[in-house]
Amino acid sequence: MKCFERLVMHHIKSALPPSLDPFQFAYRSKRSTDDAIATTLHSALTHLDKKDSYVRMLFIDFSSAFNTIIPQQLIHKLVQLGLNTSLCNWLVDFLTGRPQAVRVGSNTSSNITLNTGAPQGCALSPLLFTLLTHDCTPSHNSNLLIKFADDTTVVGLISNRDETNYRSEVSHLAGWCSDNNLSLNVEKTKEIVVDFRRVRTQHAPLTVNGVTVERVSSTKFLGVHITEDLSWTDNTAALAKKAQQHLYFLRKLRRARAPAPIMCTFYRGTIESILTSCITVWYGACNASCRKTLQRIVRAAEKIVGASLPSLQDIYNARLPRKALCIAGDPTHPTHSFFSLLPSGRRLRSLQARTSRLKDSFIHQAVRKLNSR
């Protein structure tokens, strides 16, 4: 059944328009969490480069998002997207009339029939959720809705202390969720306020459905730790701690006299993959101390393996232009416009930045990298 689900998923994706919801980064060719995070941070940093501005970011948590899908609502949206009737009828049959029971040890409950939601672990469920939410778009130009499957972030770009549009956007989103049978888990929803102004004002708390949203100084966003000062110290500490724990297993392999190629493969799969997660987003803006902390782990792994391993700087230098070329070649990508050629056709148009925070961000680093080739 899983194989057939994947076939249906590929068929649905091939029938969708390429420009559908450009800020939904899941299940899109050559897009990943890197793109979602980079787009979020570039929008925030570009706005913060202006005077009398700050940014509020709301990290939404849905309660049992996939379990609340109403098939009839979903099918109505799929028909509007141009999917054929036969496929829509199959999806209705797939999502309705599903028997479910609970077994604990040798005891099994009686069956109940489910007619809402998508099956847990189903290959189609995340894609169907993204299609259900494709019409959830910002109502104001000063706001962004960044989506990666069921992870949704509201970015409010606020100027002159006017939060009207941002608060209106959050109310609009809450209303949209109510209309589409989605429940906002306000207790797990977090907000970060990024404000670099010299004279800061007290920021009024945000309420959703009558409940005050918790304001935090740091939160995890698509696997990366985002802080209110947009530094990468917390993220570096989390990566270093996790990678160091995996060094233990690398040492166990050495004691078992595993061949160096086996240990290198283990390192790439369990340690390097951690250290380089979303590296194009954060490495260019890391301070020297953070880079040294992570590189020390690479050197420790080299001593254990007894072979040379690629440095994080080399990996970053290889991935940065690769990701930049993907964006430059994709007209539907939200940041594609920043990779525009000069009339000569040989170089990209340089981007202006007033602060080092923006200058060191992914988009600016990528443009400079491509121009230096």
C-alpha positions in Angstrom: 0.0 0.0 0.0 2.9 2.4 0.8 4.3 2.0 -2.7 0.9 2.8 -4.2 0.5 5.8 -1.9 3.9 7.1 -3.2 2.7 6.7 -6.8 -0.4 8.7 -6.0 1.7 11.3 -4.2 4.0 11.7 -7.3 0.9 11.9 -9.5 -0.7 14.7 -7.4 2.6 16.7 -7.3 2.9 16.4 -11.1 -0.6 17.8 -11.5 -0.1 20.9 -9.3 0.9 24.3 -10.7 4.5 25.1 -10.0 3.6 28.5 -8.6 1.3 27.1 -5.9 2.0 28.6 -2.5 5.6 29.6 -2.9 6.0 29.9 0.9 5.2 26.3 1.4 8.6 24.7 1.3 7.7 21.0 1.9 7.4 18.6 -0.9 8.8 20.9 -3.5 11.7 19.9 -5.8 15.1 21.2 -4.7 13.7 22.9 -1.6 14.3 22.1 2.1 14.2 23.5 5.6 17.3 25.5 4.6 15.1 27.5 2.1 12.4 28.1 4.7 14.8 29.3 7.4 16.8 31.4 4.9 13.7 33.1 3.6 12.4 33.8 7.1 15.7 35.3 8.3 16.4 37.3 5.1 13.0 39.0 5.3 13.5 39.7 9.0 17.1 41.0 8.6 16.3 43.1 5.6 13.5 44.8 7.5 15.6 45.3 10.6 18.2 47.1 8.4 15.6 50.0 8.3 15.2 52.6 11.0 12.6 52.3 13.7 11.7 48.7 12.9 11.5 45.4 14.6 10.2 41.9 13.9 7.8 39.6 15.7 7.9 35.9 14.8 5.1 33.6 15.9 5.8 29.9 15.7 2.5 28.1 15.4 1.7 24.7 16.9 -1.4 22.8 15.7 -3.1 20.2 17.8 -3.1 16.9 15.9 -3.0 18.7 12.5 -3.3 15.6 10.3 -6.1 14.1 12.4 -8.4 17.1 11.8 -8.6 17.0 8.0 -12.1 17.0 6.8 -12.1 15.0 3.5 -14.9 17.0 1.9 -13.2 20.3 2.5 -9.9 19.0 1.2 -11.5 17.5 -2.0 -13.2 20.9 -2.7 -9.8 22.6 -2.6 -8.2 19.9 -4.8 -11.0 20.3 -7.4 -10.2 24.0 -7.4 -6.6 23.2 -8.0 -7.5 21.2 -11.1 -7.1 17.6 -9.9 -9.4 15.2 -11.9 -12.6 13.8 -10.5 -11.3 10.1 -10.4 -8.4 11.0 -8.3 -10.5 13.1 -5.9 -13.0 10.2 -5.6 -10.2 7.8 -4.7 -8.9 10.2 -2.0 -12.4 10.5 -0.5 -12.6 6.7 -0.4 -9.1 6.5 1.0 -9.7 9.0 3.8 -13.2 7.9 4.9 -14.6 4.7 6.4 -11.3 3.7 8.1 -11.7 1.1 10.9 -9.4 1.7 13.9 -8.8 -0.2 17.1 -6.4 0.0 20.0 -4.4 -3.1 21.2 -2.6 -3.2 24.6 -0.9 -6.5 25.1 -3.5 -9.2 24.4 -6.4 -6.9 24.8 -8.0 -5.2 21.8 -10.7 -2.6 21.8 -13.8 -2.6 19.6 -13.5 -1.0 16.2 -14.6 2.5 15.4 -14.9 4.0 11.9 -13.0 7.2 11.2 -14.2 9.7 8.6 -11.9 12.6 9.4 -8.1 13.0 9.4 -5.4 11.3 7.4 -3.8 8.0 8.5 -0.8 8.2 10.8 2.4 7.2 9.0 0.8 7.5 5.6 3.0 8.9 2.8 0.2 11.0 1.6 -0.8 12.7 4.8 1.7 15.6 4.9 1.1 16.4 1.2 -2.6 16.4 1.7 -2.2 18.8 4.7 -0.1 21.2 2.6 -2.8 21.2 -0.1 -5.5 21.9 2.6 -3.5 24.9 3.8 -2.4 26.3 0.4 -5.0 29.1 0.6 -3.8 30.2 4.0 -1.9 33.3 2.8 -1.1 36.6 4.5 -3.6 39.4 4.1 -1.1 42.2 4.6 2.2 42.8 2.7 4.0 43.5 5.9 3.6 39.9 7.0 4.9 36.5 5.8 3.5 33.0 6.4 6.3 30.5 6.2 5.2 26.9 6.0 6.9 23.6 6.0 4.2 20.9 6.0 2.4 21.6 9.3 5.1 23.9 10.7 3.8 27.4 10.3 5.5 30.7 11.2 4.0 34.2 11.1 6.6 36.9 10.5 5.4 40.4 11.3 7.6 43.2 9.8 6.7 46.1 12.0 7.6 49.8 11.4 7.0 52.9 13.5 5.6 50.7 16.4 2.5 50.0 14.4 1.5 46.4 15.1 -2.0 46.6 13.7 -1.3 44.5 10.6 0.5 41.9 12.5 -2.2 41.4 15.1 -4.8 41.5 12.4 -2.9 38.8 10.6 -2.8 36.5 13.7 -6.6 37.0 14.2 -7.2 36.2 10.5 -5.1 33.1 10.8 -7.1 32.0 13.9 -10.3 32.5 12.0 -9.0 30.5 9.0 -8.0 27.7 11.3 -11.5 27.7 12.8 -13.1 27.5 9.4 -10.9 24.6 8.3 -11.3 22.5 11.5 -7.7 23.2 12.6 -7.0 23.7 16.3 -4.3 26.1 17.4 -2.4 24.9 20.4 -1.7 28.3 22.0 0.1 26.8 25.0 2.8 25.3 22.7 2.8 28.3 20.3 5.8 30.6 21.0 6.7 34.1 20.0 10.1 35.8 19.6 10.5 39.6 19.3 13.7 40.8 17.5 14.3 44.4 18.3 17.7 46.0 17.9 16.6 49.6 18.4 18.6 51.7 20.9 15.5 52.9 22.6 13.2 49.9 23.1 9.6 50.0 24.1 7.6 47.5 26.1 6.0 45.0 23.7 2.4 44.3 24.5 1.7 40.5 24.8 0.0 38.7 21.9 -3.3 36.9 22.5 -4.8 34.2 20.4 -8.4 33.0 21.1 -8.2 34.8 24.4 -5.0 33.1 25.5 -1.7 34.9 25.9 1.1 33.5 23.8 4.4 32.9 25.6 7.2 35.1 24.5 10.6 33.3 24.6 14.2 34.4 24.0 15.0 31.2 22.0 13.1 28.5 20.2 13.7 25.6 17.8 12.6 26.4 14.2 12.8 23.5 11.7 15.7 22.0 13.6 17.6 25.2 14.1 17.7 27.3 17.3 16.6 30.8 16.7 17.2 33.5 19.3 15.9 37.0 19.8 19.3 38.5 19.1 19.6 36.3 15.9 23.0 35.0 17.1 24.1 31.4 16.6 25.5 30.6 20.0 22.6 28.5 21.2 22.4 26.6 17.9 26.2 25.9 18.0 25.9 24.6 21.6 23.1 22.3 20.7 24.9 20.9 17.6 28.1 20.5 19.5 26.4 18.6 22.4 24.6 16.2 20.1 27.7 15.6 17.9 29.9 14.9 21.0 27.5 12.3 22.2 27.9 10.4 18.9 31.7 10.5 19.2 31.3 7.8 21.9 30.0 5.4 19.3 32.9 6.2 16.9 35.3 5.4 19.7 33.5 2.1 20.2 34.0 1.3 16.6 37.7 2.0 16.9 38.0 -0.3 19.9 36.2 -3.0 17.8 39.0 -2.4 15.2 36.5 -1.4 12.5 38.2 -0.4 9.2 38.8 3.3 8.6 36.3 3.4 5.6 33.6 2.0 7.9 34.3 4.6 10.6 34.4 7.4 7.9 30.9 6.3 6.7 29.6 6.2 10.3 31.1 9.7 10.9 29.4 11.2 7.8 26.1 9.6 8.6 25.9 10.4 12.4 28.2 13.3 13.2 28.9 15.3 10.0 25.2 15.2 9.2 24.5 16.9 12.6 27.3 19.5 12.3 26.2 20.5 8.8 22.5 20.6 9.3 21.2 23.7 7.5 24.9 24.9 7.4 24.2 27.3 4.5 21.9 29.3 6.8 24.0 29.8 9.8 27.7 29.1 9.2 28.4 32.4 7.3 27.0 34.4 10.2 28.7 32.4 13.0 31.4 34.1 15.0 34.9 32.6 15.2 34.3 31.0 18.6 31.3 29.0 17.3 33.2 27.8 14.3 36.2 26.7 16.4 33.9 24.8 18.8 32.4 22.8 15.9 35.7 22.3 14.1 37.2 20.8 17.3 34.7 18.0 17.0 35.8 17.3 13.5 39.4 17.2 14.6 38.5 14.8 17.4 36.8 12.6 14.9 39.9 12.7 12.7 42.1 11.4 15.5 39.6 8.6 16.2 39.3 7.5 12.6 42.9 8.1 11.7 42.1 9.7 8.4 41.5 13.2 7.1 38.0 14.5 7.2 36.5 17.5 5.3 36.4 20.7 7.4 33.1 22.5 8.0 34.5 25.5 6.0 35.1 23.3 3.0 31.6 21.8 3.2 30.0 25.3 3.6 32.0 26.6 0.6 30.8 23.7 -1.5 27.1 23.8 -0.5 26.7 27.6 -0.6 27.0 28.0 -4.4 25.1 24.8 -5.0 22.1 26.1 -3.1 22.4 29.6 -4.6 22.4 28.1 -8.1 19.2 26.1 -7.3 17.4 29.3 -6.2 18.7 31.4 -9.1 17.4 28.7 -11.5 13.9 28.5 -9.9 11.7 31.5 -10.9 9.0 30.3 -8.4 11.4 30.5 -5.3 10.5 33.4 -3.0 14.1 34.7 -3.0 14.8 34.2 -6.7 14.5 38.0 -7.4 17.7 38.6 -5.3 19.7 36.6 -7.9 19.3 39.0 -10.8 21.9 39.4 -13.5 23.4 42.8 -14.5 22.9 43.9 -18.1 26.3 42.4 -18.9 24.9 38.9 -18.0 28.2 38.1 -16.3 27.6 39.1 -12.7 24.7 39.2 -10.3 23.4 42.5 -9.0 25.1 43.4 -5.7 22.9 43.6 -2.6 23.1 46.6 -0.2 23.4 46.1 3.6 23.7 48.6 6.3 24.5 46.1 9.1 26.9 43.2 9.3 24.0 41.0 10.4 22.4 41.3 7.0 25.7 41.3 5.1 26.6 37.9 6.6 23.2 36.3 6.0 22.8 33.5 3.4 21.4 35.5 0.5 24.1 38.2 0.6 26.9 35.6 1.1 25.5 33.5 -1.8 25.4 36.5 -4.2 29.0 37.4 -3.3 30.1 33.8 -3.7 28.6 33.5 -7.2 30.1 36.8 -8.3 33.6 35.7 -7.1 33.6 32.5 -9.2 
